[in-house]
Amino acid sequence: MTGRYKKMKKGKSWVIILVAVICIGLLGWYSTAVITDTKQKQEATANGESTKDKDYQNIKLGLDLSGGVSITYHIKDKNPSDKDVSDTIAKLEERAESYTTEYSVYKSGDDRITVEIPGVDDPNKVLEDLGSPGSLYFIAQYDSDGNANYTQDTSVEGGYKLNYDIDTLKANGSVILDGNDVKDASAQYDQSSSTSTKEPVVSLKLKDKAIDTWADATKKAKDAGQSIGIYYDDHFISVPTVSAVISDGNCVINGMKDYDEATSLATFIRVGAINLQLEELESNVVGAQLGGTALTNAVKAAIIGIILIMIFMIVLYGILGVVASIGLALYSMLTVLFIYWFEITLTLPGIAGIILGIGMAVDANVIVFARIREEIAGGKSVLAAVNEGYKKALSAILDGQVTTFIAALVLMVLGSGTVKGFAYTLMISIILSLFTALFIAKYLTRAFYGVGVRAEKFYGKAKKRKVIRFVQNRVKYFVISGVVILAGIGGMIYFGATSGNALNYSLEFVGGTSTTADFGKDYTAAEVEKDIVPSVSKLLGNSAVQVTTVQGSHDVTLKTRTLSLDERQDLAALLEKDFKVDASTIETQSISSTISGEMRTNAVKAVIISCIFMLLYIWFRFKDIRFASSAILALVHDVLVVVTAYALIRISVGSTFIACILTIVGYSVNDTIVIFDRIRENLHGLKKYSADELADIANESLTQTLSRSINTSLTTFVMVLLLFIFGHTSIREFSLPLMVGVLCGTYSSICIATELWYVMKLYLGKSAIKKQAAAPAKGSKKAKN
């Protein structure tokens, strides 16, 4: 038997082991340096320290980890030109650059622009400065015929009203300049000519192309003693009288009652210098301290999880567990470095993807190790068993990882923001887990054998287990699943009738403003309704306030109608004053109904598209639609069970809902494919079989892969549980249903998918066993006649 396999030379084996150790040392040092720099930069930002002069080797952090502000604008103009969009982005970039060099301004979709400014210590100030950019116009007081373009009216905002619409004013030449002609506007102090004291003014600088036009307009206005109104969006923000001819494009606007008024006017002028009309669709504010805590806790969960899994693997698999631990260490370090090298923005769901990937990375090793032990139990030498184990495990590993990759790919295409971050890290995890399991672990196993670790006891031998009659109990499993799903449907009907929402939809699905804060003590939902909600309702003049408490933390989330920036700041002030909330823990998010509608559509679309592609892939690989159909039905079962958990436990259904469902879909089908792969192998060479023989093959395959299913589920569950224990509020809402999904996916792979396949083999298709069994009986009846 061993003649077919060539033993690795001892010298080469030692070189491979030494290279692995050196790689762990170097990659460990490098990845630790990256993580340390990332944490140090985040802490510096949280403390308000400048990071511009330091060269950090840091991972780019999303707002949920670094703190900061993001705002998504909708372009109101119809069919904007590429130049207008690019000019608008450039001007938003100029404004963002005044806060940090790590801003991000980009076009999202056909009619949206997103601004992300991480690491700012006063995100509400940034949000106020960005504002809701509109159109800015400088309008002459009278047109060429002497008609007044605007008149004083104290009943409207700004104290003046337009007598004509903007298009008419543009046509008759009354619009002197627009926002595109403004170079800069800032508040400053200037020496007053009348009182010899310093007064707050707005310093206005125009672009070169506007200087001559402005000189002519100011000369005309000064000679006639007229004003030039500054009109922003839908109201006048200033109507100053021209007191001098301005020929160099630099002027001041005085008459400000204080410096704050000057600052506000300068901000409006700068914001109005944007070409396109923009309206706020979505905004998110996260305190830097809050982001730092989330990052620290997520890293802690990852480290503890890796250590626990390494101990588990070594205890369970001996020398093979050592190999898996080395591969897992390399996998973890490479994942960190790939995110750094490819400049992927790391978010909280992205960290969840990495940690979930750690649990799933073990799966490939477990499949191989189980195969090796089976080969040893079958009488093969250790060397032959190692080579055969990797060879026979290849198809199951590849098929399982490809289906999970499909789910991640759909997330990448249909997801946005943090969900995309999760998809990227999950795809990196899948690729690296394949590399470490099929390449690094394989050569390390052969290297350990080459240096003398050859005794069978170091590798273990599969024990002959009594075959469990899973298929014969299929009706019980179907009934149990049916009861759980019906309970979920019943719960959704009940909650839909009593609260109006079958599921606990978050803002991403219904729109509005969410405010989350640490209140410093445990509150029940009833206590929040009694003690906090009345004050919030009174402040906002609206009693429709939904509350969510997070078990195991002091966080409370208040969901309200969409609030303006001033209302958000007033609410934050109320929480600080009346409930002693630490301002650094307050996190707000606003989402319009437009965004929420797209979220709902994408959630359904993502699940359907994933299932279709998985169906096609499994059909292609297994050459039997019944394998694919039963796997997809098992996935639908898992989705329904997880939705049941969302409904009954009232877990918030938000942006991570899509990521959660698709992760469970990918994980579950991965487990199912490993079992189906064993069934296919055990069926090899059999062309005809009875129902009892088919049941025996299914039961044997399930029993053979049972330990692998349990071990993989256990490691994945531990990683997700640690996320739940140490994670931030949003991660807990993600990890709780994920734990349900891991357990449910394991259950469905063992008790639902194979049983459905068995039923389909009995009754569906031309080769259905029941049809074949009935055919001879019909033939014999005809013969008698």
Beta strands, then each sheet from edge to edge (+ up, - down):
strand 1: 68-75
strand 2: 104-107
strand 3: 112-118
strand 4: 136-140
strand 5: 150-152
strand 6: 160-162
strand 7: 175-178
strand 8: 182-191
strand 9: 198-206
strand 10: 228-232
strand 11: 235-238
strand 12: 250-253
strand 13: 278-286
strand 14: 512-518
strand 15: 546-549
strand 16: 555-560
strand 17: 587-591
sheet 1: 2+ 3- 1+ 13- 17+ 14- 16+ 15-
sheet 2: 7+ 4- 10+ 11-
sheet 3: 5+ 6-
sheet 4: 8+ 9- 12+
end
